[in-house]
């Protein structure tokens, strides 16, 4: 079920209907991060050698090219319109407002929601009706796993806690971050996530790993997904936009490397993101309009590992640029 790692572009491999769907979302090539064009970094950049290596590694692979673009300095992120809710796997739904996504993992004993979008309004207008549209009961949301303490990931969590008794989980460092910096719509402090913690609901067990860098307590989960008789291990990288300081960039790189090892141990073959920085909205549209092709979210273990290798190279470039700037200062 592993899809091919090489594509020549978007339009060349899409039906007219599917291309029209992507164009309506502003997600065909040339439309920003989600397109395949990677803006050039200034030739004098100290990190240029790493950025070039990352682009060579990505080749024509649209998923790898998208993450390289997303990690390029000074990129302008797109604000695509909200897509309709969609099931990516039998037990996994994506509920998105365009700029940011939540993932609902459907188990035989309830739902684990990874992130909760931006606000109570998003919970009311996107999460709850989206689950119902896909045949899931929002009253079954037992946990919200907040990947990190930014408003666009926790904003709907307290609404769900108040309405359904949902438990809200976040790392201690990011509970503290939220309390210090973002009181609006912040959930009441509930459950702490420990590094490497396992969360089991029904037939599904999540591994929750600390991957600090984007925030001090970013968490990235690994969990199983199913499509018919096929079962794969999936990962969701909890926070992609690199931090500003050299120390934080080095922490981010260390997180990439440690999580890459966790992925290898778990035999991760599926890559997911909570923002449109990985060709995910395009792949969701492909999935929505196809019935008998390979699931585009199943990269395979080697290609998922290359995704992390591309991230590693881009962070090494960012660090090289930051070190050079510090030396000049």
N, C-alpha and C positions, 0 to 999 in steps of 0.2 A: 504493500500500500504506500510505499515511499514514492513521492513525486520526484520528477527529474530536477537536478540542481541547475540545469541550464535552460535559459529562455532568451529569445532574441529581443523581447520587448513585450509591451502589453498588447497592443492591437493585433499583432501578428498571430496571437494564439487565442483570441477571443472571438466568439460569435458576434454578429452585428448587435444582437439584443444585449449580450453581456457587456460589450464595449459601450453601448448606450447607457447602461446602468452605471458604469464607472465614470463616464463623462459627466453624468448628472451629478455625481458626488464630487466632481472636480479631482478625480484620482487617476487620470490617465497621465502618461508621461508629459512632463513640462508643467505640472500643476503643483510644484513644491516638493516637500519631503517625500510624499507618496509616489511621485514620479521617479524615474530612474536616473535623471540627470544629477550629477554630484558637482556642486560648485567648487571651483578651484580655490585652493588656499594659496596665499601669496608665495611666490617662488622662494622668497627669502626666509620662509618659516623654518625654524629649527626642527619642527615636527614633521616637515614635508616628507621625509623619507618614510616615516611610518604611515602617513596618510596614503602615500603612493602604494606601499605594500598592501595596505588594507584594500585598496581599490583593485589591485591585481588579484588578491585573494577572492574578492567578491565576483570578479569576472562579469558574466551576464546574469548571474543569479539575482532576481529582483528582491528577494528577501534580504540577502546580504548587502546588496547595494543600498537598500533603504536604510539599514541600520548604520552603514558608513556615512550616508548623507546626514542622518539625524545627529551623529556625533561630530560632524564637521563644525569647526568654530564659526560663530556668527551666522548660523543658519536661521532662517525665518520659518517657524513652524506653521503648517496650514491649519485652517479652522474649517474642516469639511462639515457639511450638514449632517444631521443625525440620520443614520440608517435605520431601517426597521429591525426589530429584534430577530435574531437568527440563532439556530442551533449549529454549533460548529462540530459537535459530536452528539451521540445519543444522550450523554449525561452532562453536556456543557453548552450553555447558552451565552451569547454575547449581547449585552444591553448597553447601548452607546448613545451619547449625545454628540458624537462626531469627534470632538477633541479628546475625549476621555471615555474609557470603557469600564464597565463592571463585568465580571464573569460569574455566572451562577452554575455551581456544580450540583447536579441533581443526584441525590443518593436515595436509597430505599428507606431512609429514616429522616428525610428532610433536605434542606438546601443550605449549602455553604456559599455565601456571596463573597467574592474577592473584590473588595472596594465597593463604595456606595455612592459614587458620582459626587456632584458639587453641592447639593442643597436638599432640604426637605422637598422642594418642588420637583427636583429630579427623581426623588424616591416616589412621589405621588404620580408624576406624569410619565416617567420612563421605566423605572424598575418594576413597579407593581403591575401596570397594564401590560408591560412587555412580557413578564412571566406568564400572565394569564393568556396572552395571545399565543404563547408557545405551549399551552396546556399544563402549566405548572401553577401550584397554589402558593402565592406569596406568604400566606400564613405559616407555611412550612419553613421559612427562613430561620434557621436555628443560630447561625453564626455569621457575622461579618468579619472577615479577616482584612484589616486595613494594611495595605502594603507599606504606606508611609504617611507621615503626618502633614500632608498638604490638603487644603480645603476640597480640591476636586477629587479626592479619594475617600474622605470621611464625611462629606457634607450631608449625605442622606442617612447616615448610620443611626443617629439618635431618633429620627422619625420612625425607623423600623424597630428600634428598641422599645419606644413608647407604644407603638401600635401592636406589635407582635411578641414582645418580650424577647427579642433577638439579643444574643450576647455579642458584644463588640470586642474584638481582639486587636491589640497593637503592641509593638515592642515598648518596653519601659522608656527608652530614650526618646521615642517619638510621642508617647503620651506626654512626656515632659515638654517636648518641642511644641506640641499643640497648646498646652497650658500657657506657655510663655508668649506665643506669637500669634495664635489664630483662635481667639475665643468664639468667634461667630460660628454658629452651627456645630460647634465642637461637641462630640459625644461625651457623656459623663464617663469618667475613667472606670473601666470594667475589668477585662481580663488581660493580663500581660502575656506576651509571646516570648518564650525562651528560645535561645538559639538551638536549632536542631530539633525543636519540639515536634512531636507527632500529634496530630488532631485527627481523631476517627469519628466519623458519623456514618452509621449504617455500614454499608459495604465499602466505604471509601476512606482511605488513610492519606492524610497530607503530611508532607515533611516541610517544616517552616524554618528557613535558614536566614540568618542575619546576612545582609549584603550592604553594609553602610557605605556611604559615599554621596549619593543623591541627597539623603538626609542621614542624621546620625544613627537612626535605627531602622533603615529600610529592610523589609522582609521580602524574600522571594520564595514562593511555594513550588513544590514538586508534587504531582498527584496523578492518578490514573484517569485516562479517558477511554471511552469505548465507542466503536462504530460497528454495529452488527456484532459479528463474532470476533472482530479485531479489537485488541486492547493495547494501548500504548501508554508510556509515561510522558507526561507533559510538564513543562516548566513555564513560569511567568516571571520575567525579570521585573523586580518591584519598582525601580526608579532609574530612568535612563539619562536624563539631562545631567551632564557632569557639573560638579561643584566648582567654586571659584578659586580656592586656595590650593597651593601646592601640596600641603599636608592632606587635605581632603581628596585631592586627585590620586595621591598614592594609596589612600585608603580604598578608594573606588576600584583601583586596579587590583589591589589585593583581594577585594570581594569578587571581582570577575574570576580571578584564578581559583579561589577556593570554591566558588559555586560551580565552576566548570568541572572540578573534580567530583563534586556531589552529583552533577549531571551524568558524568561517566559511570559512577557507581550505580546510579539508578537506571541507566540505559535510556536516558531521555531521548525521545524522537520527535516530540512536538514542541514548537516554540510559540509562545503567546506574549502579548504585551498589553499594557493598560492605556497606551496612547497610540495614535496612528503613525508610528515610527518604524514599522517593520513590515510594510506591505500587507498589514492585516485586514484593513477594510477592503482592499482589492480582493484578497483571498476569500473574504466572507462573501463578496458578491459573486465570485466564481463558484463557490460552494452553493450559494442560493440558486443559481441557474443551471447547475449540472446535477445529474443523477447517477451516472455510471462511470465517472472519472475518479482518479485517485484524490483523496482528501488533500487539498493544498496546504493544510496546516501540519501534515505529517512530513517532516523534513527527512527523517531518518537520523540515526545516531551520528553518523559522520558529518552530515550537513549541519545538524544542530551544534556540533562541536566547532565547526568552522564559523558559525554565527558568533560564538563566544571568542574565537580567535580574532575575528574582525574587530570586535569590541576591544579586545586587548590591545591590538595595534593602534586603534584610534586613541585610546587613553594614553598609550606611550607617547604618541605624538603630542597630545595635550600637555603631558608632563614635560616633554622636551621644550615646548614653547614656554611653559611657565618657568622652568629652570633658567632658560635664556633671558627671559624678562627680569627675573630676580637678579641675575648676574649683572645685567645692564643697569639695574637700579642701584 
